[in-house]
Amino acid sequence: MAIRQLTETIINQIAAGEVIERPASVVKELVENAIDAGATRIDIVTAGGGKNLIRITDNGSGISSSELSLAVSRHCTSKLTDNVNDIRALGFRGEALPSIGSVSRLSVKSRVADADSGFEINVHGGRTDGPRPTPMNNGTIAEVRDLFFATPARLKFLKTDRAEATAISDVVKRVAIAFPHIRFSIAGSDRTPLDLAATGAGSTGMLERISQVLGREFPDNAIAIDAFHDGVRLTGFAGIPAFNRANSLQQFAYVNGRPVRDKQIWGAIRGAYADVMSRDRHPVVVLFLNLDPALVDVNVHPAKADVRFRDPGLVRGLIVGAIRQALGQSGIRAASSGAAAMLDAFRLGGIDAFPAANPQRWQSPAAVNQNYNVRQSPYRPLETEQAAPHGGGFAETAQTFLYDGATALAADTRAGMAEPAQELLSAPLGAARAQIHENYIVSQTANSLVIVDQHAAHERLVYEALKNALHSKPLAAQMLLIPEIVDLPEDDVGRLLAHAETLARFGLGIESFGPGAVAVRETPAMLGEIDAQKLIRDLADEIAEHDTSDGLKAILDHVAATMACHGSVRAGRRLKPDEMNALLRQMEETPGSGTCNHGRPTYIELKLTDIERLFGRR
């Protein structure tokens, strides 16, 4: 078969296969163009999940009539100089508009500030028409209709209109976080309108924009991050461990203002939270990496979502270290969502248990509980007393209760009725007042009530103490009678030997055994009998991917977590008041004590104002 030159339309359609994956990809490219043009307001309108219509209007600098034809031509851009290693704009490849025009009906209208009118150019399935004059305000309007009409096979791979509309919203939100000074609005027949007002520059404006996207509870559950090392600055906000999600959709990472989805960054985030969060839960974080453009390659893929760092180990270490340091210095904090869930659990959902107008409707608490599936109370009304409702509910005689020993609580150890010392009330976790069900410590602060899970809390304290003991000095190693020989590629052998000193600190002794093998002479004593072959191969894979040998440390930490779980204060053990207060003080001094080793919260705090609101006092 003869070799021939592909047509420009076919070339653009091939390029569109990489750049334009779905309607959200179109929105991303056009919104980035608007941002590069200096827009301060960007309006997005969609229909049919973006398949039928995408219209993006901005008030940016616009495109002159003489450049409109170039704008829809391949590899034409105003954002890139002769140095491809110095990329400072979101777009730079000059592929977006021609790729979109090759698979849809594209219309671009634009007007620059000093022009008498705007100009319009159309690209339908790769065929260009225009430009011609058109009336409009300063800025640009890019309209895309009938996406993939020229390549109908691509339509079969799209999801429902609702799913595509949601993907568009996610893309806009992800971009909007990095540019709080720009107002974004999304509307259309296929969605609920969304308006992200401009919040201004600076950390305050950034946090306000993040709150618009992630919810108003995020600032109360986040810690500011600001770290710098070897020319790389990391800023942003990291959620406390107790404030987590079931997936990673609320993790946002930006490199020089560009939203990215980079596996190295996600891995570093997971490593930073490894000790304080369950593996099936995900933290909420917003991180901004700023570094010299020459130190990062954003030209890895036409979609520009992946990046490559010149020194990935530096970036990973900076993220892990900064987040762990911030969590350690933030003190003990509980997620506000825990208190909200507890308040919801207390509410009876509109049950009219205390009617005022009709005495005949009064029911005993047991009857109300039975009718509304509320847990049976261990107390019961006096049978000899008559119900005598008055104005606002039960009469005083009807509120007299007897303790029913048959359904007694497991335990109720009072910490003493005397007023606690003022210095204890001022402490973050307050003064212990009681132990309920021999597992939950109830404490009082100056303006709140705190409930602590004693087993989960002590488990975290024991775990942190074990880790400090393990990592403060070299771990004990057990000598193998016969060294284990592990065959590996030469590159993996070199990487392992480069980390041999670090591995020796954790009790793993290795040395070279020819060009393609390592000899394992010592293993960590606390691990007992292990599969040295599997351990070495896993470490080699981790070092190859992340340039770190933290895998062995993670294994040892897991053993420490198991030991802590079995060595901590068990549920069902009665504690004296001094023991309860001592546990609270240790929690306040221990980093990460807001969650146990499995990522569950160790305590919940209810503000007095919330309790008063629960009882209708506010």
KAZIWO-V131426 format. One record per backbone hydrogen bond with DSSP energy under -1.0 kcal/mol. NH is the residue of the N-H (numbers start at 1). CO is the residue of the C=O. E is the energy in kcal/mol with one decimal. If there is no record, write none. Layout:
((NH & CO & E) (NH & CO & E))
//
This chain:
((11 & 7 & -2.3) (12 & 8 & -2.3) (13 & 9 & -2.2) (14 & 10 & -2.4) (15 & 11 & -2.3) (16 & 12 & -2.4) (17 & 13 & -1.2) (18 & 15 & -1.2) (19 & 15 & -2.3) (20 & 16 & -2.5) (25 & 22 & -1.5) (26 & 22 & -1.2) (27 & 23 & -2.1) (28 & 24 & -2.3) (29 & 25 & -2.2) (30 & 26 & -2.4) (31 & 27 & -2.7) (32 & 28 & -2.3) (33 & 29 & -1.8) (34 & 30 & -1.9) (35 & 31 & -2.2) (36 & 32 & -2.5) (37 & 33 & -1.4) (38 & 35 & -1.9) (39 & 34 & -2.0) (42 & 183 & -2.9) (43 & 57 & -2.8) (44 & 185 & -3.1) (45 & 55 & -2.5) (46 & 187 & -1.9) (47 & 53 & -1.7) (51 & 48 & -1.6) (52 & 47 & -1.5) (53 & 47 & -1.6) (54 & 144 & -1.9) (55 & 45 & -2.8) (56 & 142 & -2.6) (57 & 43 & -2.6) (58 & 140 & -2.4) (59 & 41 & -1.0) (61 & 37 & -2.3) (67 & 64 & -1.4) (71 & 67 & -2.2) (72 & 68 & -1.2) (73 & 70 & -1.8) (75 & 94 & -2.0) (86 & 83 & -1.4) (99 & 95 & -2.0) (100 & 96 & -2.7) (101 & 97 & -2.8) (102 & 98 & -1.3) (103 & 100 & -1.2) (105 & 145 & -2.6) (106 & 123 & -3.1) (107 & 143 & -2.6) (108 & 121 & -2.7) (109 & 141 & -2.7) (110 & 119 & -2.4) (111 & 139 & -2.5) (115 & 112 & -1.3) (118 & 134 & -1.5) (119 & 110 & -2.5) (120 & 132 & -3.2) (121 & 108 & -2.2) (122 & 129 & -2.9) (123 & 106 & -3.0) (124 & 127 & -2.5) (125 & 104 & -2.4) (126 & 101 & -1.7) (127 & 124 & -1.8) (129 & 122 & -2.9) (132 & 120 & -2.1) (134 & 118 & -2.5) (139 & 111 & -2.4) (140 & 58 & -1.2) (141 & 109 & -3.1) (142 & 56 & -2.5) (143 & 107 & -3.2) (144 & 54 & -3.3) (145 & 105 & -2.2) (146 & 52 & -1.2) (147 & 51 & -2.0) (148 & 103 & -1.8) (149 & 146 & -1.8) (154 & 151 & -2.1) (157 & 154 & -1.3) (158 & 155 & -1.3) (164 & 160 & -2.5) (165 & 161 & -2.5) (166 & 162 & -2.2) (167 & 163 & -2.0) (168 & 164 & -1.9) (169 & 165 & -2.0) (170 & 166 & -2.3) (171 & 167 & -2.0) (172 & 168 & -2.4) (173 & 169 & -2.5) (174 & 170 & -2.3) (175 & 171 & -2.1) (176 & 172 & -2.9) (177 & 173 & -1.7) (179 & 176 & -1.2) (182 & 179 & -1.8) (183 & 40 & -2.3) (184 & 196 & -2.0) (185 & 42 & -1.9) (186 & 194 & -3.1) (187 & 44 & -2.2) (191 & 188 & -1.2) (194 & 186 & -2.7) (196 & 184 & -3.5) (199 & 180 & -2.8) (206 & 202 & -2.3) (207 & 203 & -2.6) (208 & 204 & -2.0) (209 & 205 & -2.2) (210 & 206 & -2.5) (211 & 207 & -2.1) (212 & 208 & -1.8) (213 & 209 & -1.5) (214 & 210 & -3.5) (215 & 211 & -1.9) (218 & 215 & -1.4) (221 & 218 & -1.7) (223 & 238 & -2.4) (225 & 236 & -2.9) (227 & 234 & -2.8) (229 & 232 & -2.3) (232 & 229 & -1.8) (233 & 290 & -2.5) (234 & 227 & -3.1) (235 & 288 & -2.3) (236 & 225 & -1.2) (237 & 286 & -2.6) (238 & 223 & -2.6) (239 & 284 & -2.5) (240 & 221 & -2.7) (243 & 240 & -1.9) (244 & 242 & -1.0) (245 & 282 & -3.0) (251 & 248 & -1.3) (252 & 285 & -2.6) (254 & 287 & -1.8) (255 & 258 & -2.5) (256 & 289 & -3.5) (258 & 255 & -1.7) (260 & 253 & -2.3) (261 & 305 & -2.3) (266 & 262 & -2.3) (267 & 263 & -2.6) (268 & 264 & -2.0) (269 & 265 & -2.3) (270 & 266 & -2.4) (271 & 267 & -2.3) (272 & 268 & -2.1) (273 & 269 & -1.4) (276 & 273 & -1.2) (281 & 278 & -1.7) (282 & 245 & -2.9) (285 & 250 & -1.0) (286 & 237 & -2.9) (287 & 252 & -2.7) (288 & 235 & -3.1) (289 & 254 & -3.4) (290 & 233 & -2.5) (295 & 292 & -2.7) (296 & 293 & -1.2) (297 & 308 & -3.2) (304 & 301 & -2.0) (308 & 297 & -1.6) (310 & 295 & -2.5) (315 & 311 & -1.5) (316 & 312 & -2.6) (317 & 313 & -2.6) (318 & 314 & -2.2) (319 & 315 & -2.3) (320 & 316 & -2.7) (321 & 317 & -2.6) (322 & 318 & -2.4) (323 & 319 & -2.2) (324 & 320 & -2.3) (325 & 321 & -2.4) (326 & 322 & -2.3) (327 & 323 & -2.6) (328 & 324 & -2.2) (329 & 325 & -2.1) (330 & 326 & -1.1) (338 & 335 & -1.2) (340 & 336 & -1.7) (341 & 337 & -2.3) (342 & 338 & -1.9) (343 & 339 & -2.5) (344 & 340 & -2.2) (345 & 341 & -1.8) (346 & 342 & -1.5) (347 & 343 & -1.4) (353 & 351 & -1.5) (361 & 358 & -1.6) (362 & 359 & -1.6) (368 & 364 & -2.3) (369 & 365 & -2.6) (370 & 366 & -2.2) (371 & 367 & -2.7) (372 & 368 & -2.1) (374 & 369 & -2.3) (380 & 402 & -1.2) (382 & 400 & -1.1) (390 & 393 & -2.2) (393 & 390 & -3.1) (399 & 396 & -1.2) (400 & 397 & -1.3) (402 & 380 & -1.6) (404 & 378 & -1.4) (407 & 404 & -1.4) (408 & 405 & -1.3) (413 & 435 & -1.9) (415 & 433 & -3.1) (425 & 421 & -1.7) (426 & 422 & -1.5) (431 & 444 & -2.6) (433 & 442 & -3.4) (434 & 442 & -1.6) (435 & 413 & -2.1) (436 & 440 & -3.4) (437 & 411 & -2.4) (439 & 436 & -2.0) (440 & 436 & -2.5) (441 & 452 & -2.5) (442 & 434 & -2.9) (443 & 450 & -3.1) (444 & 431 & -2.6) (445 & 448 & -2.3) (446 & 425 & -1.5) (449 & 606 & -2.8) (450 & 443 & -2.7) (451 & 604 & -2.6) (452 & 441 & -2.8) (453 & 602 & -2.8) (454 & 439 & -2.5) (457 & 453 & -2.6) (458 & 454 & -2.3) (459 & 455 & -2.2) (460 & 456 & -1.6) (461 & 457 & -1.8) (462 & 458 & -2.6) (463 & 459 & -2.1) (464 & 460 & -2.5) (465 & 461 & -2.0) (466 & 462 & -2.5) (467 & 463 & -2.6) (468 & 464 & -2.3) (469 & 465 & -2.0) (470 & 466 & -2.5) (471 & 467 & -2.7) (472 & 468 & -1.1) (475 & 505 & -2.8) (478 & 523 & -2.8) (480 & 521 & -2.6) (484 & 520 & -2.1) (486 & 518 & -2.8) (488 & 516 & -1.9) (493 & 489 & -2.1) (494 & 490 & -2.3) (495 & 491 & -2.0) (496 & 492 & -2.5) (497 & 493 & -2.5) (498 & 494 & -1.5) (500 & 497 & -1.2) (503 & 499 & -2.5) (504 & 500 & -2.0) (505 & 501 & -1.2) (507 & 504 & -1.7) (508 & 503 & -2.4) (509 & 522 & -1.5) (511 & 519 & -1.5) (513 & 517 & -2.3) (518 & 486 & -2.0) (519 & 511 & -3.1) (520 & 484 & -3.2) (521 & 509 & -2.5) (522 & 509 & -1.4) (523 & 478 & -1.7) (525 & 476 & -2.3) (527 & 524 & -1.2) (528 & 525 & -1.4) (532 & 530 & -1.2) (535 & 531 & -2.3) (536 & 532 & -2.6) (537 & 533 & -2.2) (538 & 534 & -2.6) (539 & 535 & -2.3) (540 & 536 & -2.3) (541 & 537 & -2.2) (542 & 538 & -2.2) (543 & 539 & -2.6) (544 & 540 & -2.0) (545 & 541 & -1.7) (546 & 542 & -3.3) (547 & 543 & -1.7) (554 & 550 & -2.6) (555 & 551 & -1.9) (556 & 552 & -2.3) (557 & 553 & -2.6) (558 & 554 & -2.0) (559 & 555 & -1.9) (560 & 556 & -2.4) (561 & 557 & -2.3) (562 & 558 & -2.1) (563 & 559 & -2.4) (564 & 560 & -2.3) (565 & 561 & -2.1) (566 & 562 & -1.6) (567 & 563 & -1.2) (572 & 438 & -2.7) (573 & 570 & -1.2) (580 & 576 & -2.5) (581 & 577 & -2.4) (582 & 578 & -2.2) (583 & 579 & -2.1) (584 & 580 & -2.0) (585 & 581 & -2.3) (586 & 582 & -2.1) (587 & 583 & -2.1) (588 & 584 & -1.8) (589 & 585 & -1.1) (593 & 590 & -1.4) (595 & 592 & -1.4) (596 & 600 & -2.8) (599 & 596 & -1.8) (602 & 594 & -2.2) (604 & 451 & -2.2) (606 & 449 & -3.2) (608 & 447 & -2.8) (611 & 607 & -1.9) (612 & 608 & -2.6) (613 & 609 & -1.9) (614 & 610 & -1.9) (615 & 611 & -1.6) (616 & 613 & -1.2) (617 & 612 & -3.3))
//
